[in-house]
Amino acid sequence: MEYTVQKLSQLAGVSTRTLRYYDEIGILKPARINSSGYRIYGSAEVDRLQQILFYKELGVNLDTIKKIVTSPDYDGTTALREHHERLLDKRKQLDVLITNVEKTIAAAEGRTIMSDKEKFEGFKQKLIEENEAKYGEEIRSKYGDDVVNRSNEILKNMTPEAFERANRLADEILATLAEAFANGDPASDLAQKTAELHKQWLLHYWAEYTPEAHAGLAQMYAEDERFKAYYEKQPGMAEFLRDAIHIYTGAAK
C-alpha cells in the first residue's frame, strides 16, 4: 500500500505540513517522488511514522527521535517492546493519579481521611515517569539501575515538605546561576553558591552523595542536549554550571 502526503496525513492524524517538515529534517523521507512530483510513502515509512509518534507520545523530542530511528543499530521490534513497557508504566502512573483524584473527592465529601503524603503520590510518580522517559537510559547507563531505583524510592517516600523544599531549591539554582553567569567567573562566590545549592538539591534525591558523582552529572549537563536544555537559558550556561561544580567538587585541575 502506498500513500501520498495527503492520504498518509489522514491515516495517521497528523498534518501534511508535519510530514513535509519530517522530510526536510530527514527523520521521515518518502519512499520515492512520483512523476507528478508527489511524495509517495510505503509500508516502511508508515512503520517509521508510527514509531515517531510513539516516541512523541512518550515525550521524546524530535532531535532525539531522529538519532534513534536513523541509527544503524535501530531495531523496530526492540523499539516496540520498549514502547510497550513505557506505555504500561504510563498507564500505572495514570492509575495512581486516578486513584489520587478519587481519594481526594472522597475526602472532600467527608467519606474518608487523606494524609498529606497521599495527596502528592500521583504527582511524584508522574515526575519519576517523566524523568525515566527523558533521561532514564543515560542515567542508568552512567550510575547503574540500583542507584536510580534508590533515588526513585526516595522521591516516592519524600514528605510534602521535603518535596516543596526541593522544588524551591530548583528555582533558586536557576536564579542564582543566571546571576553568577552574568558575572562570568565560575570560581566566584555566587557561582560556588550555585554549586552548593545544586548539591543540596541532589541530597533530596540521592541516597549517597559523592563529589565525583556530582562532577560527572555536571559533565552530562554540558554534553547531553536534553539535560543541557534545562540549564541553557543563555548560550554557555550549562558549561558554566559544569565548571562551577567542577571547581566546587575539586574535579577541576
Solvent accessible surface area in square Angstrom, and as a share of the most:
residue,aa,sasa,rsa
1,M,177,0.79
2,E,88,0.39
3,Y,37,0.14
4,T,42,0.24
5,V,11,0.06
6,Q,100,0.45
7,K,118,0.50
8,L,0,0.00
9,S,8,0.05
10,Q,127,0.57
11,L,102,0.51
12,A,36,0.28
13,G,68,0.65
14,V,29,0.16
15,S,60,0.39
16,T,32,0.18
17,R,200,0.73
18,T,38,0.22
19,L,0,0.00
20,R,103,0.38
21,Y,103,0.39
22,Y,3,0.01
23,D,15,0.08
24,E,130,0.58
25,I,47,0.24
26,G,22,0.21
27,I,0,0.00
28,L,1,0.01
29,K,113,0.48
30,P,21,0.13
31,A,57,0.44
32,R,115,0.42
33,I,99,0.50
34,N,43,0.22
35,S,126,0.81
36,S,82,0.53
37,G,50,0.48
38,Y,134,0.51
39,R,61,0.22
40,I,11,0.06
41,Y,0,0.00
42,G,11,0.11
43,S,82,0.53
44,A,69,0.54
45,E,28,0.13
46,V,39,0.23
47,D,85,0.44
48,R,75,0.27
49,L,3,0.02
50,Q,87,0.39
51,Q,10,0.05
52,I,0,0.00
53,L,55,0.27
54,F,55,0.23
55,Y,8,0.03
56,K,94,0.40
57,E,108,0.48
58,L,17,0.08
59,G,45,0.43
60,V,14,0.08
61,N,70,0.36
62,L,46,0.23
63,D,105,0.55
64,T,19,0.11
65,I,0,0.00
66,K,76,0.32
67,K,136,0.57
68,I,55,0.28
69,V,2,0.01
70,T,62,0.36
71,S,40,0.26
72,P,136,0.86
73,D,132,0.68
74,Y,63,0.24
75,D,75,0.39
76,G,29,0.28
77,T,78,0.45
78,T,63,0.37
79,A,4,0.03
80,L,76,0.38
81,R,155,0.57
82,E,77,0.35
83,H,3,0.02
84,H,109,0.48
85,E,107,0.48
86,R,67,0.25
87,L,65,0.32
88,L,60,0.30
89,D,53,0.28
90,K,67,0.28
91,R,147,0.54
92,K,126,0.53
93,Q,10,0.05
94,L,86,0.43
95,D,74,0.39
96,V,51,0.29
97,L,38,0.19
98,I,95,0.48
99,T,62,0.36
100,N,14,0.07
101,V,83,0.48
102,E,102,0.46
103,K,75,0.32
104,T,64,0.37
105,I,85,0.43
106,A,12,0.09
107,A,34,0.26
108,A,91,0.71
109,E,108,0.48
110,G,66,0.63
111,R,160,0.58
112,T,61,0.36
113,I,167,0.85
114,M,18,0.08
115,S,54,0.35
116,D,82,0.42
117,K,88,0.37
118,E,45,0.20
119,K,90,0.38
120,F,70,0.29
121,E,66,0.29
122,G,0,0.00
123,F,112,0.47
124,K,2,0.01
125,Q,28,0.13
126,K,83,0.35
127,L,53,0.26
128,I,8,0.04
129,E,35,0.16
130,E,69,0.31
131,N,61,0.31
132,E,46,0.21
133,A,20,0.16
134,K,88,0.37
135,Y,45,0.17
136,G,6,0.05
137,E,126,0.57
138,E,43,0.19
139,I,35,0.18
140,R,64,0.23
141,S,98,0.63
142,K,99,0.42
143,Y,47,0.18
144,G,29,0.28
145,D,79,0.41
146,D,100,0.52
147,V,58,0.33
148,V,14,0.08
149,N,68,0.35
150,R,108,0.40
151,S,23,0.15
152,N,29,0.15
153,E,86,0.39
154,I,55,0.28
155,L,6,0.03
156,K,78,0.33
157,N,89,0.46
158,M,13,0.06
159,T,71,0.41
160,P,24,0.15
161,E,102,0.46
162,A,15,0.11
163,F,24,0.10
164,E,84,0.38
165,R,114,0.42
166,A,0,0.00
167,N,61,0.31
168,R,132,0.48
169,L,27,0.14
170,A,19,0.15
171,D,97,0.50
172,E,73,0.33
173,I,3,0.02
174,L,43,0.21
175,A,65,0.51
176,T,12,0.07
177,L,0,0.00
178,A,41,0.32
179,E,109,0.49
180,A,0,0.00
181,F,46,0.19
182,A,88,0.68
183,N,93,0.48
184,G,52,0.50
185,D,63,0.33
186,P,32,0.20
187,A,55,0.43
188,S,20,0.13
189,D,131,0.68
190,L,50,0.25
191,A,0,0.00
192,Q,39,0.17
193,K,96,0.41
194,T,1,0.00
195,A,0,0.00
196,E,61,0.27
197,L,20,0.10
198,H,0,0.00
199,K,51,0.21
200,Q,67,0.30
201,W,57,0.20
202,L,4,0.02
203,L,80,0.40
204,H,38,0.17
205,Y,27,0.10
206,W,43,0.15
207,A,61,0.47
208,E,123,0.55
209,Y,44,0.17
210,T,45,0.26
211,P,59,0.37
212,E,130,0.58
213,A,24,0.18
214,H,0,0.00
215,A,10,0.08
216,G,16,0.16
217,L,11,0.05
218,A,0,0.00
219,Q,56,0.25
220,M,21,0.09
221,Y,11,0.04
222,A,10,0.08
223,E,119,0.53
224,D,25,0.13
225,E,109,0.49
226,R,50,0.18
227,F,16,0.07
228,K,36,0.15
229,A,68,0.53
230,Y,97,0.37
231,Y,9,0.04
232,E,45,0.20
233,K,119,0.50
234,Q,87,0.39
235,P,124,0.78
236,G,30,0.28
237,M,1,0.01
238,A,0,0.00
239,E,47,0.21
240,F,16,0.07
241,L,0,0.00
242,R,52,0.19
243,D,51,0.26
244,A,1,0.00
245,I,0,0.00
246,H,33,0.15
247,I,67,0.34
248,Y,69,0.26
249,T,25,0.14
250,G,45,0.44
251,A,43,0.33
252,A,52,0.40
253,K,228,0.97
